Amino acid sequence: MSQNVSDHVEVDDTIEPTYGSDASTASTSITSSVLNYEWKHGRRYHSYQSGSYNFPNDEREQARLDLIHHVFYRLMEGRLFLAPIKPDEGLRVLDLGTGTGLWATHFGDDHPGAAQVVGNDLSPIQPEWCPPNVKFVVDDIELDWTETEPYDYIHCRYMAGSIKDWPRLVKQIYDNLKPGGWVEFQETANTLYSQDGTLKPDNAMVKMTEGLIEACAKIGRTLDPAPSMEGWVKDAGFENVKVETKKLPIGSWPRDARLKECGTLMAVNFVEGVEAFTAALFRDVLGWSQEEVSALNEAVRSTVRRGDAHAIYDFHIIIGQKPLQESK
């Protein structure tokens, strides 16, 4: 069952923008080769399975990912997940593409009764100190999984542009869940729009997004998996599939206080993160010059700071349950 939220996001026209101008299977130990990061376009990238992920992993990018965690947490009204699970009843949890590990750490802190929370990523950028029930591994989830024990809940968030074969990944998730276990995907549909016509086709944010979609298509890692996820989850055999859609604004223009907070942080995400979005994909895949990329980046920053385009993403949460008894 799909739940689509179509409520209009009201514009707060009483203030100016506030963000301003400053503003699988191969579990690997942390060896020197894993830590021997690659540098290009002035940014640092992962070395394990080099090229699989086309965005940086340096401290600037880590700060941006932590900001995005807060955005999604607030957008979901202070919840880390929507699946009907009881983590403190000794559940085993897997966080795919954990990034900085903030979701896994947050989950482990909130649910000390969870037996284990595993976060995996191509980059070993997670904290050394974390709750006792949390651990991190360097892992490529697109390889064959060799898990020795199934999970009760598997979480996958903000992985657009990172996966070559989504149906295969969803099937591996299914195979590595206990009967009755749950999967949850959280992802934006990466087509910007506005409800009031203020976002024009020549907007720099639109141009950047279109370029990212083109580049990711060329390397076979779609930037927009969210609209297809419900179908992939059902095709893999999950039941009780539900989809919830929330509107995620860019900018401080919404009247609703929670959406204003999310939108303000998303504006910071664009202003501070545009270089990370475009560096490798526009230069190495689309063949743009550094001057062209820099001009686009500055146009994006200027557009976001101006705040007159009321841009919105749709944020999708897709959950599904593995049947207690599989049909033969």
C-alpha positions, 0 to 999 in steps of 0.5 A: 500500500502506498501513502502519497503525501500531496499537501501543499507546502505553504511559503513563509514570505515574512523572512529572508533566507537565513543560511547566508554566504558562509555558511558484501561479502568482502568485509575488510580489516582496516589495512594501510591499503584501505586507508591509502585514499585517492585524491582528485579535483582537490578532494579525497575519495575511497580506495577500496573498490576504487571508483564504485562511489563517485563522491568524496569521503573527506572531512568536509563531506563527512560534515555534510553527511552528518547534516543530511542525517539530521535533515532526514531525522527531522523530516521523519519527525524524530524517527530513525525508521518507520518499520514496525520493529522492536529493536530492544528485543535483541534484534540484529540490524544492518545499515548498508552504506553507513557513511559516517556511521551516524545513523547506526550510532544513533540507533545503537544509543537509542536501543541498547537492547538491540543485540548488534548494529552493523554498519558497512561502507567502502570507506573506514570513516566511522568513529572509533568510539561507539555504543557497545552494540555497534560495529563497523566494517569495510564492505562492498555490498554489491559483491556476493554476501557471505553473512553467517547469520541473518538480520532482523532489520536492514536499513538502506538510506541515501544511496542514489548514484552508488549501486549498479544493480538495485534488483540484485541488491534487494534480493541479497537483502531478502536472502539475508533477512530472517523470516519476518524480518524487515527492510527499509529504504529511505531515498529522495526522488531526485527530480526537483519541482516547485508547487508555485512555479518558482522553479524554472527549467533554467535554474542552476539547481535543475541544471546540476541535477540533470547533469548528475542524472546524465552522468550517473546513467552513463556509469550505470548507477542511477541517481533516481532509484526511489521511484522504482524501489516499491516494485523492486521490493515486491519483485524480490518477494517482500510482503506488507510493502508500504511507501510513505512520501514526504516533501523535502524543501530546499530553502527557509521558505516553508511556513511550517517550522519543521520543514523550515528547519529541514529546508534551511539545512538543505540549502546549506547542503547545496551551498556547501556540498555542490563541489562534492556533487559535481567534481568527479561526475562532471569532470571525469564522466561528462568531460566538463572543464574545471572552469565550466564546473566552477561556474555551475557551482557558483550559479547553484550557490547564488541561486540557493542563497537568493531563495526565490525558487521554492524547490522540493524533493519527494522523500520516499520511505519504502518498507517491506517484510520477508514472509514468515513462510516462503511459498514454494 
